[in-house]
Amino acid sequence: MALITGLTRDGHEWTPDFIKTLDKELCIGCGRCYKSCTRNVLAYEEVDTEDTVKAYMKIANGGNCIGCKACGQNCPKGCFSFEPVEAHAYGYTS
């Protein structure tokens, strides 16, 4: 299976891990992931119940993800999961 890969600035091969899921049950809505994402992948969402208001982040534009994992690195609760993507899924071949 050929994965989408890139090169770092110094020429080393790098395989990005793209956002797969965000666990809303773990998310506390702190926004650290949102602030660290420069690609507009995440959005803030609020759910009103009779007793409380629950805030959390959601994946709004997953296709914008570049696989840097900055959101997951800044998440204090470990809400994110990531995976590499097969190159042929996007028409790239090696």
C-alpha positions as CSV (number, residue, x, y, z in Angstrom):
1,M,0.0,0.0,0.0
2,A,1.5,3.3,-1.1
3,L,0.8,6.2,1.2
4,I,0.8,9.9,0.5
5,T,4.2,11.1,1.5
6,G,6.1,14.4,1.3
7,L,9.6,15.7,2.0
8,T,10.7,17.8,4.9
9,R,12.7,21.0,4.2
10,D,16.0,19.0,4.6
11,G,14.8,16.3,2.2
12,H,13.7,13.6,4.6
13,E,10.6,11.6,3.6
14,W,7.6,12.2,5.8
15,T,4.2,10.5,5.9
16,P,1.5,12.8,7.2
17,D,-1.1,11.4,9.6
18,F,-4.5,13.0,8.7
19,I,-7.3,13.6,11.2
20,K,-9.6,10.6,11.4
21,T,-11.8,11.1,14.5
22,L,-12.4,13.5,17.4
23,D,-14.0,11.9,20.5
24,K,-16.7,14.3,21.6
25,E,-17.1,12.5,24.9
26,L,-13.6,13.3,25.9
27,C,-13.5,16.8,24.5
28,I,-13.9,19.7,27.0
29,G,-14.2,22.4,24.4
30,C,-11.0,24.3,25.5
31,G,-10.2,25.3,21.9
32,R,-6.5,24.6,22.0
33,C,-6.8,22.4,19.0
34,Y,-8.8,25.0,17.1
35,K,-6.1,27.7,17.8
36,S,-3.3,25.4,16.6
37,C,-5.0,24.5,13.3
38,T,-4.1,26.9,10.5
39,R,-6.3,25.0,7.9
40,N,-9.8,25.6,9.3
41,V,-10.4,21.9,9.9
42,L,-12.2,22.3,13.3
43,A,-15.2,24.1,14.5
44,Y,-16.7,24.9,17.9
45,E,-20.1,23.4,18.8
46,E,-22.3,23.9,21.8
47,V,-25.2,21.7,22.9
48,D,-27.8,23.0,25.3
49,T,-29.5,20.5,27.6
50,E,-32.1,21.2,30.3
51,D,-29.4,21.4,33.0
52,T,-26.1,22.3,31.3
53,V,-24.4,23.5,28.2
54,K,-21.8,21.1,26.7
55,A,-19.1,22.7,24.5
56,Y,-16.8,20.6,22.2
57,M,-14.9,20.8,19.0
58,K,-15.9,18.9,15.8
59,I,-14.3,18.1,12.5
60,A,-15.9,20.7,10.1
61,N,-13.6,20.5,7.1
62,G,-11.6,17.3,7.3
63,G,-10.5,17.6,3.7
64,N,-8.4,20.7,4.6
65,C,-6.2,18.6,7.0
66,I,-2.5,18.5,5.9
67,G,-1.6,15.8,8.5
68,C,0.6,17.9,10.8
69,K,-1.2,16.6,14.0
70,A,-0.9,20.0,15.7
71,C,-4.4,19.7,17.0
72,G,-3.7,16.4,18.7
73,Q,-0.4,17.6,20.1
74,N,-2.2,20.5,21.8
75,C,-5.2,18.5,23.1
76,P,-5.0,17.9,26.8
77,K,-7.5,15.1,26.7
78,G,-6.2,13.0,23.8
79,C,-9.4,13.3,21.8
80,F,-7.9,12.8,18.3
81,S,-7.0,9.8,16.2
82,F,-5.0,10.0,13.0
83,E,-4.1,7.8,10.1
84,P,-2.1,8.0,6.9
85,V,-3.9,8.0,3.6
86,E,-3.3,5.7,0.6
87,A,-2.0,7.6,-2.4
88,H,-4.2,5.9,-4.9
89,A,-7.3,7.3,-3.0
90,Y,-6.4,10.7,-4.5
91,G,-5.2,9.6,-7.9
92,Y,-1.5,9.7,-7.0
93,T,0.8,6.8,-7.9
94,S,4.3,6.1,-6.9
